[in-house]
Amino acid sequence: PVCLDFLQKPVSVDCGHSFCFRCISEFCEKSDSAQSGLYACPQCRGPFRLESFRPNRQLASLVDSVRQLGLGAGPSGARLCVRHGEELSRFCEEDQEALCW
């Protein structure tokens, strides 16, 4: 539901976690909580409302700097595991982390 790419137009929710605006918006649209308006953060399950999104300009600036330096992507554009140097090809929903396989 939430991408593993560099954050684009990052927003923070009430618990402090940040997501791409588009990704968290789509997550909320597909959520069972869409009618109540109270959602659970995909990272920690803390409650938040759509109206509480706050643009995270500091994170956006940091992401732009990392992108300009070319950090975080392998030669093919794939993200690599820091420990093993392998492509991150799986996502653990329980731990909310990308994995190499």
LUMMI-240988 format. One line per field, with one value per residue: residue in three letters; x, y, z of N, C-alpha, C, O, CB in turn; residue number from 1. Coordinates in nm, 2 decimals. Atoms other than C-alpha are relative to their C-alpha. Last residue first. Glycine has a CB too. Layout:
type [ALA | ...] .
n.east [X | ...] .
n.north [Y | ...] .
n.up [Z | ...] .
ca.east [X | ...] .
ca.north [Y | ...] .
ca.up [Z | ...] .
c.east [X | ...] .
c.north [Y | ...] .
c.up [Z | ...] .
o.east [X | ...] .
o.north [Y | ...] .
o.up [Z | ...] .
cb.east [X | ...] .
cb.north [Y | ...] .
cb.up [Z | ...] .
seq [NUM | ...] .
! end
This chain:
type [TRP | CYS | LEU | ALA | GLU | GLN | ASP | GLU | GLU | CYS | PHE | ARG | SER | LEU | GLU | GLU | GLY | HIS | ARG | VAL | CYS | LEU | ARG | ALA | GLY | SER | PRO | GLY | ALA | GLY | LEU | GLY | LEU | GLN | ARG | VAL | SER | ASP | VAL | LEU | SER | ALA | LEU | GLN | ARG | ASN | PRO | ARG | PHE | SER | GLU | LEU | ARG | PHE | PRO | GLY | ARG | CYS | GLN | PRO | CYS | ALA | TYR | LEU | GLY | SER | GLN | ALA | SER | ASP | SER | LYS | GLU | CYS | PHE | GLU | SER | ILE | CYS | ARG | PHE | CYS | PHE | SER | HIS | GLY | CYS | ASP | VAL | SER | VAL | PRO | LYS | GLN | LEU | PHE | ASP | LEU | CYS | VAL | PRO] .
n.east [0.05 | -0.06 | -0.10 | -0.03 | -0.14 | 0.00 | -0.11 | 0.00 | 0.11 | 0.06 | 0.04 | 0.12 | 0.10 | 0.12 | 0.12 | 0.09 | -0.02 | -0.03 | -0.08 | -0.13 | -0.02 | -0.08 | -0.05 | 0.06 | 0.10 | 0.12 | -0.02 | -0.11 | 0.04 | 0.12 | -0.01 | 0.01 | -0.13 | -0.10 | 0.02 | -0.05 | -0.14 | -0.05 | 0.02 | -0.09 | -0.13 | 0.00 | -0.02 | -0.13 | -0.10 | -0.13 | -0.11 | -0.08 | -0.12 | -0.12 | -0.02 | -0.05 | 0.11 | -0.01 | 0.11 | 0.06 | 0.14 | 0.02 | -0.13 | -0.05 | -0.13 | -0.11 | -0.09 | -0.11 | -0.10 | -0.01 | 0.12 | 0.03 | 0.04 | 0.13 | 0.01 | 0.02 | 0.11 | 0.12 | 0.02 | 0.05 | 0.14 | 0.08 | 0.01 | 0.08 | 0.14 | 0.03 | 0.03 | 0.02 | -0.05 | -0.13 | -0.10 | -0.01 | 0.13 | 0.00 | 0.08 | 0.03 | 0.09 | 0.03 | 0.12 | -0.03 | -0.09 | -0.13 | -0.12 | -0.08 | 0.08] .
n.north [0.14 | 0.07 | 0.11 | 0.06 | -0.03 | -0.12 | -0.09 | 0.00 | -0.08 | 0.06 | -0.09 | 0.04 | 0.05 | 0.01 | -0.08 | 0.06 | -0.05 | 0.10 | 0.11 | -0.06 | 0.03 | 0.11 | -0.03 | 0.08 | -0.08 | 0.02 | -0.03 | 0.08 | 0.08 | 0.08 | 0.10 | 0.14 | 0.07 | -0.07 | 0.04 | 0.14 | 0.00 | -0.06 | 0.10 | 0.11 | -0.06 | -0.02 | 0.14 | 0.03 | -0.07 | 0.02 | 0.01 | -0.12 | 0.01 | -0.02 | -0.15 | -0.06 | -0.04 | -0.14 | -0.06 | -0.12 | 0.02 | 0.03 | 0.04 | 0.13 | -0.01 | 0.05 | 0.11 | 0.02 | -0.11 | -0.06 | -0.07 | -0.12 | -0.11 | 0.03 | 0.05 | 0.14 | 0.02 | -0.04 | 0.10 | 0.12 | -0.03 | 0.00 | 0.13 | 0.08 | -0.04 | -0.08 | 0.07 | -0.07 | 0.08 | -0.04 | 0.07 | -0.04 | 0.02 | 0.07 | -0.06 | 0.07 | -0.08 | -0.11 | -0.07 | -0.13 | -0.09 | 0.01 | 0.03 | -0.11 | -0.12] .
n.up [0.00 | 0.11 | -0.02 | 0.13 | 0.05 | 0.08 | -0.04 | -0.15 | -0.05 | -0.12 | -0.10 | -0.08 | 0.09 | -0.09 | 0.03 | 0.10 | 0.13 | 0.10 | -0.06 | -0.05 | -0.15 | -0.04 | -0.13 | -0.11 | -0.06 | 0.09 | 0.14 | 0.07 | 0.12 | -0.03 | -0.10 | 0.06 | -0.03 | 0.08 | 0.15 | 0.02 | -0.01 | 0.12 | 0.11 | -0.02 | 0.03 | 0.15 | 0.06 | -0.03 | 0.09 | -0.07 | 0.10 | -0.01 | 0.08 | -0.08 | -0.02 | 0.13 | 0.10 | 0.06 | 0.07 | -0.07 | -0.03 | -0.15 | -0.07 | 0.04 | 0.06 | -0.08 | 0.07 | -0.10 | 0.01 | -0.13 | -0.03 | 0.08 | -0.08 | -0.05 | -0.13 | 0.01 | 0.09 | -0.07 | -0.11 | 0.05 | 0.04 | -0.12 | -0.06 | 0.09 | -0.01 | 0.12 | 0.12 | 0.13 | 0.12 | 0.04 | -0.08 | -0.14 | -0.06 | -0.13 | -0.10 | -0.13 | -0.07 | 0.09 | -0.02 | -0.06 | 0.08 | -0.06 | 0.09 | -0.01 | 0.00] .
ca.east [1.58 | 1.66 | 1.41 | 1.20 | 1.07 | 0.72 | 0.80 | 0.46 | 0.42 | 0.76 | 0.84 | 1.03 | 1.28 | 1.54 | 1.83 | 2.14 | 2.43 | 2.41 | 2.41 | 2.29 | 2.03 | 2.00 | 1.74 | 1.71 | 1.81 | 2.00 | 2.33 | 2.21 | 2.00 | 2.02 | 2.26 | 2.27 | 2.39 | 2.10 | 1.86 | 2.01 | 1.97 | 1.61 | 1.53 | 1.67 | 1.47 | 1.15 | 1.23 | 1.26 | 0.95 | 0.73 | 0.38 | 0.13 | -0.16 | -0.41 | -0.71 | -0.68 | -0.73 | -0.48 | -0.47 | -0.15 | -0.11 | 0.27 | 0.39 | 0.07 | -0.08 | -0.44 | -0.72 | -1.01 | -1.24 | -1.53 | -1.62 | -1.27 | -1.19 | -1.19 | -0.89 | -0.86 | -0.90 | -0.67 | -0.39 | -0.44 | -0.39 | -0.09 | 0.07 | -0.01 | 0.12 | 0.44 | 0.48 | 0.60 | 0.56 | 0.51 | 0.22 | -0.02 | 0.06 | 0.36 | 0.36 | 0.62 | 0.58 | 0.76 | 0.94 | 1.22 | 1.08 | 0.94 | 0.58 | 0.28 | 0.00] .
ca.north [-1.24 | -0.88 | -0.72 | -0.40 | -0.32 | -0.28 | -0.54 | -0.72 | -0.63 | -0.76 | -0.63 | -0.82 | -0.74 | -0.52 | -0.58 | -0.74 | -0.55 | -0.77 | -0.54 | -0.21 | -0.40 | -0.23 | -0.01 | -0.08 | 0.20 | -0.05 | 0.07 | 0.06 | 0.33 | 0.49 | 0.77 | 0.95 | 1.28 | 1.46 | 1.20 | 1.24 | 1.62 | 1.60 | 1.35 | 1.59 | 1.89 | 1.68 | 1.57 | 1.94 | 2.03 | 1.77 | 1.89 | 1.83 | 1.58 | 1.63 | 1.68 | 1.32 | 1.20 | 1.01 | 0.71 | 0.53 | 0.19 | 0.21 | 0.21 | 0.20 | 0.47 | 0.38 | 0.59 | 0.80 | 0.94 | 0.71 | 0.63 | 0.56 | 0.33 | 0.01 | 0.16 | 0.19 | 0.57 | 0.60 | 0.40 | 0.61 | 0.93 | 0.78 | 0.70 | 1.03 | 1.24 | 1.03 | 0.92 | 1.05 | 0.91 | 1.17 | 1.01 | 1.27 | 1.22 | 1.37 | 1.46 | 1.39 | 1.54 | 1.25 | 1.01 | 0.81 | 0.47 | 0.20 | 0.27 | 0.24 | 0.00] .
ca.up [-0.09 | 0.00 | 0.23 | 0.25 | 0.60 | 0.76 | 1.02 | 0.98 | 0.62 | 0.52 | 0.17 | -0.09 | -0.37 | -0.21 | -0.45 | -0.29 | -0.13 | 0.17 | 0.47 | 0.30 | 0.10 | -0.25 | -0.41 | -0.78 | -1.02 | -1.24 | -1.10 | -0.74 | -0.57 | -0.22 | -0.30 | -0.63 | -0.47 | -0.63 | -0.49 | -0.14 | -0.16 | -0.28 | 0.00 | 0.25 | 0.12 | 0.12 | 0.48 | 0.59 | 0.40 | 0.58 | 0.46 | 0.75 | 0.71 | 0.99 | 0.77 | 0.65 | 1.01 | 1.23 | 1.47 | 1.55 | 1.38 | 1.40 | 1.03 | 0.83 | 1.05 | 1.14 | 0.99 | 1.14 | 0.87 | 0.97 | 0.61 | 0.49 | 0.78 | 0.57 | 0.39 | 0.01 | 0.01 | 0.31 | 0.14 | -0.17 | 0.03 | 0.20 | -0.13 | -0.30 | -0.01 | 0.01 | 0.37 | 0.70 | 1.05 | 1.33 | 1.51 | 1.38 | 1.01 | 0.83 | 0.46 | 0.20 | -0.15 | -0.31 | -0.08 | -0.24 | -0.33 | -0.10 | -0.18 | 0.07 | 0.00] .
c.east [0.10 | -0.04 | 0.06 | 0.11 | 0.01 | 0.14 | 0.00 | 0.11 | 0.00 | -0.11 | -0.07 | -0.03 | -0.13 | -0.12 | -0.11 | -0.12 | -0.09 | 0.03 | 0.05 | 0.09 | 0.13 | 0.01 | 0.07 | 0.06 | -0.07 | -0.11 | -0.12 | 0.01 | 0.12 | -0.04 | -0.13 | 0.01 | 0.01 | 0.14 | 0.10 | -0.02 | 0.06 | 0.16 | 0.05 | 0.00 | 0.11 | 0.14 | 0.01 | 0.04 | 0.14 | 0.11 | 0.13 | 0.12 | 0.08 | 0.13 | 0.13 | 0.03 | 0.07 | -0.12 | 0.04 | -0.11 | -0.06 | -0.14 | -0.03 | 0.13 | 0.05 | 0.13 | 0.11 | 0.08 | 0.11 | 0.10 | 0.01 | -0.13 | -0.04 | -0.05 | -0.15 | -0.03 | -0.04 | -0.12 | -0.13 | -0.02 | -0.07 | -0.14 | -0.09 | -0.02 | -0.09 | -0.15 | -0.02 | -0.02 | -0.03 | 0.06 | 0.14 | 0.10 | 0.02 | -0.14 | 0.01 | -0.09 | -0.04 | -0.11 | -0.02 | -0.14 | 0.03 | 0.10 | 0.13 | 0.13 | 0.08] .
c.north [-0.09 | -0.15 | -0.04 | -0.10 | -0.08 | 0.04 | 0.13 | 0.09 | 0.01 | 0.09 | -0.08 | 0.10 | -0.05 | -0.04 | -0.03 | 0.09 | -0.06 | 0.04 | -0.09 | -0.11 | 0.05 | -0.02 | -0.13 | 0.04 | -0.07 | 0.09 | -0.01 | 0.04 | -0.07 | -0.09 | -0.08 | -0.11 | -0.14 | -0.06 | 0.07 | -0.04 | -0.14 | -0.01 | 0.06 | -0.10 | -0.11 | 0.06 | 0.01 | -0.14 | -0.04 | 0.06 | -0.01 | -0.02 | 0.14 | -0.01 | 0.03 | 0.15 | 0.06 | 0.02 | 0.14 | 0.06 | 0.11 | -0.02 | -0.04 | -0.05 | -0.13 | 0.02 | -0.04 | -0.12 | -0.01 | 0.12 | 0.07 | 0.07 | 0.12 | 0.12 | -0.02 | -0.06 | -0.15 | -0.03 | 0.03 | -0.10 | -0.12 | 0.03 | -0.01 | -0.14 | -0.09 | 0.04 | 0.09 | -0.10 | 0.08 | -0.07 | 0.04 | -0.06 | 0.02 | -0.02 | -0.09 | 0.08 | -0.06 | 0.08 | 0.12 | 0.07 | 0.12 | 0.08 | -0.01 | -0.03 | 0.13] .
c.up [-0.06 | 0.01 | -0.13 | 0.03 | -0.13 | -0.06 | -0.07 | 0.05 | 0.15 | 0.06 | 0.11 | 0.10 | 0.07 | -0.08 | 0.10 | -0.02 | -0.11 | -0.14 | -0.11 | 0.05 | 0.04 | 0.16 | 0.05 | 0.13 | 0.11 | 0.05 | -0.08 | -0.14 | -0.06 | -0.12 | 0.01 | 0.10 | -0.06 | 0.02 | -0.08 | -0.14 | -0.02 | 0.00 | -0.13 | -0.11 | 0.01 | -0.04 | -0.15 | -0.06 | 0.03 | -0.09 | 0.09 | -0.10 | 0.01 | -0.07 | 0.08 | 0.02 | -0.12 | -0.09 | -0.06 | -0.08 | 0.08 | 0.04 | 0.15 | 0.07 | -0.05 | -0.08 | 0.10 | -0.06 | 0.09 | 0.00 | 0.14 | 0.04 | -0.07 | 0.09 | 0.04 | 0.14 | 0.00 | -0.08 | 0.07 | 0.10 | -0.06 | -0.03 | 0.12 | 0.06 | -0.08 | 0.01 | -0.12 | -0.12 | -0.12 | -0.12 | -0.03 | 0.08 | 0.15 | 0.05 | 0.13 | 0.09 | 0.14 | 0.07 | -0.09 | 0.02 | 0.08 | -0.07 | 0.08 | -0.07 | 0.00] .
o.east [0.09 | -0.07 | 0.00 | 0.19 | -0.05 | 0.18 | 0.08 | 0.08 | -0.04 | -0.08 | -0.17 | 0.06 | -0.22 | -0.17 | -0.13 | -0.15 | -0.07 | 0.09 | 0.17 | 0.21 | 0.24 | 0.00 | 0.03 | 0.18 | -0.16 | -0.22 | -0.14 | -0.06 | 0.23 | -0.14 | -0.24 | 0.05 | 0.11 | 0.21 | 0.15 | 0.07 | 0.15 | 0.22 | 0.12 | 0.10 | 0.20 | 0.19 | 0.09 | 0.15 | 0.22 | 0.17 | 0.15 | 0.19 | 0.02 | 0.24 | 0.17 | 0.13 | 0.18 | -0.19 | 0.11 | -0.10 | -0.17 | -0.17 | 0.03 | 0.16 | 0.05 | 0.13 | 0.14 | 0.02 | 0.20 | 0.08 | -0.05 | -0.13 | -0.07 | -0.17 | -0.24 | -0.06 | -0.16 | -0.22 | -0.20 | -0.12 | -0.18 | -0.24 | -0.17 | -0.13 | -0.19 | -0.23 | -0.04 | 0.04 | -0.13 | 0.16 | 0.23 | 0.16 | 0.13 | -0.23 | 0.04 | -0.08 | -0.15 | -0.21 | 0.07 | -0.23 | -0.02 | 0.22 | 0.13 | 0.19 | 0.04] .
o.north [-0.21 | -0.19 | -0.03 | -0.08 | -0.18 | 0.15 | 0.22 | 0.17 | 0.12 | 0.20 | -0.15 | 0.18 | -0.08 | 0.04 | -0.15 | 0.18 | -0.04 | -0.03 | -0.13 | -0.11 | 0.02 | 0.08 | -0.24 | 0.08 | -0.01 | 0.08 | 0.07 | 0.13 | -0.01 | -0.17 | -0.03 | -0.22 | -0.20 | -0.06 | 0.00 | -0.11 | -0.16 | -0.03 | -0.01 | -0.14 | -0.12 | 0.01 | -0.05 | -0.16 | -0.04 | -0.01 | 0.07 | -0.12 | 0.24 | 0.01 | 0.14 | 0.20 | 0.12 | -0.07 | 0.21 | 0.06 | 0.10 | -0.05 | -0.15 | -0.17 | -0.23 | -0.02 | 0.03 | -0.23 | 0.07 | 0.21 | 0.18 | 0.20 | 0.23 | 0.13 | 0.04 | -0.18 | -0.18 | -0.08 | -0.06 | -0.18 | -0.15 | -0.02 | -0.10 | -0.19 | -0.13 | -0.04 | 0.21 | -0.21 | 0.15 | -0.03 | 0.01 | 0.00 | 0.05 | 0.07 | -0.21 | 0.20 | -0.08 | 0.02 | 0.20 | 0.06 | 0.14 | 0.07 | 0.03 | -0.14 | 0.23] .
o.up [-0.06 | 0.12 | -0.24 | 0.12 | -0.16 | -0.05 | -0.04 | 0.14 | 0.20 | 0.11 | 0.08 | 0.14 | 0.00 | -0.16 | 0.14 | 0.06 | -0.23 | -0.22 | -0.10 | 0.03 | -0.02 | 0.23 | 0.03 | 0.14 | 0.17 | 0.00 | -0.18 | -0.19 | -0.06 | -0.10 | -0.02 | 0.07 | -0.07 | -0.08 | -0.18 | -0.20 | -0.09 | -0.10 | -0.21 | -0.16 | -0.08 | -0.15 | -0.22 | -0.12 | -0.06 | -0.17 | 0.18 | -0.09 | -0.01 | -0.02 | 0.08 | -0.03 | -0.11 | -0.13 | -0.01 | -0.20 | 0.13 | 0.16 | 0.19 | 0.07 | 0.03 | -0.20 | 0.20 | -0.07 | 0.10 | 0.09 | 0.15 | 0.04 | -0.01 | 0.11 | -0.02 | 0.15 | -0.01 | -0.03 | 0.11 | 0.10 | -0.03 | 0.03 | 0.13 | 0.06 | -0.03 | 0.05 | -0.10 | -0.12 | -0.13 | -0.17 | 0.04 | 0.17 | 0.20 | 0.03 | 0.12 | 0.10 | 0.16 | 0.11 | -0.12 | -0.07 | 0.20 | -0.06 | 0.20 | -0.06 | -0.06] .
cb.east [-0.13 | 0.16 | -0.08 | 0.05 | 0.10 | -0.06 | 0.13 | 0.03 | -0.14 | 0.10 | -0.09 | 0.02 | 0.06 | -0.03 | -0.05 | -0.05 | 0.14 | -0.11 | -0.09 | -0.03 | -0.02 | 0.15 | -0.12 | 0.02 | -0.10 | -0.04 | 0.11 | -0.03 | -0.07 | -0.11 | 0.03 | 0.11 | 0.03 | 0.01 | -0.15 | -0.08 | 0.05 | -0.05 | -0.15 | -0.02 | 0.03 | -0.11 | -0.11 | 0.03 | -0.02 | 0.03 | 0.01 | 0.06 | -0.03 | 0.00 | -0.12 | -0.10 | -0.10 | 0.13 | -0.12 | 0.12 | -0.02 | 0.06 | 0.09 | 0.03 | 0.10 | -0.02 | 0.06 | -0.05 | -0.07 | 0.05 | -0.12 | -0.01 | 0.11 | 0.00 | 0.06 | 0.11 | 0.03 | 0.01 | 0.12 | 0.09 | 0.00 | 0.06 | 0.14 | 0.06 | -0.01 | 0.02 | -0.13 | 0.12 | -0.06 | 0.09 | -0.02 | -0.14 | -0.05 | 0.09 | -0.15 | 0.13 | -0.13 | -0.05 | -0.01 | 0.09 | -0.07 | 0.05 | 0.01 | 0.03 | -0.09] .
cb.north [-0.02 | 0.03 | -0.12 | 0.10 | -0.05 | 0.12 | -0.07 | -0.15 | -0.05 | -0.04 | 0.11 | -0.14 | -0.11 | 0.13 | -0.03 | -0.14 | -0.02 | -0.10 | -0.07 | 0.09 | -0.15 | 0.01 | 0.04 | -0.15 | 0.04 | -0.14 | -0.08 | -0.15 | 0.08 | 0.08 | 0.07 | -0.01 | -0.01 | 0.15 | 0.05 | -0.10 | 0.05 | 0.14 | -0.03 | -0.06 | 0.12 | 0.10 | -0.09 | -0.01 | 0.15 | -0.15 | 0.12 | 0.02 | -0.03 | -0.09 | 0.05 | -0.02 | 0.10 | 0.01 | 0.02 | 0.10 | -0.13 | 0.12 | 0.12 | 0.01 | 0.07 | -0.15 | 0.06 | -0.03 | 0.13 | -0.10 | -0.10 | -0.04 | 0.03 | -0.13 | 0.11 | -0.07 | 0.04 | 0.15 | 0.01 | -0.05 | 0.12 | 0.09 | -0.05 | -0.01 | 0.14 | -0.08 | -0.09 | 0.09 | -0.14 | -0.01 | -0.15 | -0.03 | -0.15 | 0.07 | 0.00 | -0.03 | 0.03 | -0.05 | 0.05 | 0.09 | 0.04 | -0.15 | 0.11 | 0.05 | 0.00] .
cb.up [-0.07 | -0.01 | 0.06 | -0.10 | 0.10 | 0.08 | -0.01 | 0.05 | -0.05 | 0.11 | -0.05 | 0.06 | -0.08 | 0.08 | -0.14 | 0.06 | -0.04 | -0.01 | 0.10 | 0.12 | 0.02 | -0.05 | 0.10 | -0.03 | -0.11 | 0.00 | -0.05 | 0.01 | -0.11 | 0.03 | 0.14 | -0.10 | 0.15 | 0.04 | -0.04 | 0.09 | 0.14 | -0.02 | -0.02 | 0.14 | 0.09 | -0.04 | 0.04 | 0.15 | 0.01 | 0.03 | -0.10 | 0.14 | -0.15 | 0.12 | 0.07 | -0.11 | 0.07 | -0.08 | 0.09 | 0.04 | 0.06 | 0.08 | 0.00 | -0.15 | 0.09 | 0.04 | -0.13 | 0.14 | 0.03 | 0.11 | 0.01 | -0.14 | 0.09 | 0.08 | 0.10 | -0.06 | -0.15 | 0.04 | 0.10 | -0.11 | -0.10 | 0.11 | 0.04 | -0.14 | -0.05 | -0.14 | 0.02 | -0.02 | 0.00 | 0.11 | -0.02 | 0.06 | -0.03 | 0.10 | -0.05 | 0.07 | -0.08 | -0.14 | 0.15 | -0.08 | -0.13 | -0.01 | -0.10 | 0.15 | 0.12] .
seq [101 | 100 | 99 | 98 | 97 | 96 | 95 | 94 | 93 | 92 | 91 | 90 | 89 | 88 | 87 | 86 | 85 | 84 | 83 | 82 | 81 | 80 | 79 | 78 | 77 | 76 | 75 | 74 | 73 | 72 | 71 | 70 | 69 | 68 | 67 | 66 | 65 | 64 | 63 | 62 | 61 | 60 | 59 | 58 | 57 | 56 | 55 | 54 | 53 | 52 | 51 | 50 | 49 | 48 | 47 | 46 | 45 | 44 | 43 | 42 | 41 | 40 | 39 | 38 | 37 | 36 | 35 | 34 | 33 | 32 | 31 | 30 | 29 | 28 | 27 | 26 | 25 | 24 | 23 | 22 | 21 | 20 | 19 | 18 | 17 | 16 | 15 | 14 | 13 | 12 | 11 | 10 | 9 | 8 | 7 | 6 | 5 | 4 | 3 | 2 | 1] .
! end
